């Protein structure tokens, strides 16, 4: 699966997921500082990704996500500190095969 990690997530997450999936970050794509609307447009136009992973829980409420050609997975986290994010990797890996294009799903601490 081809994953794009939002810049709000630490690069350690990319390293942790890269053994299982193809992973790119905002840094990799030259999209640092690109805000949600423009970022979603860039992701759509690139056609490179199956899943957009973010910790921005407000994203689904701020953007029109209908007909998005990739899934969006929101990680519910205590913080975006490396330890808190890496603790969610097993749940995220279990969740990714269920992620569907055009849908937003949330990985919660209970997962």
Secondary structure by P-SEA (a helix, b strand, c coil): cbbbbcccccaaaaaaaccccccccccccccccccaaaaaaaaaaaccccbbbbcccccccccccccccbbbbbbbcccccaaaaaaaaaaaaaacccccccbbbbbcccc
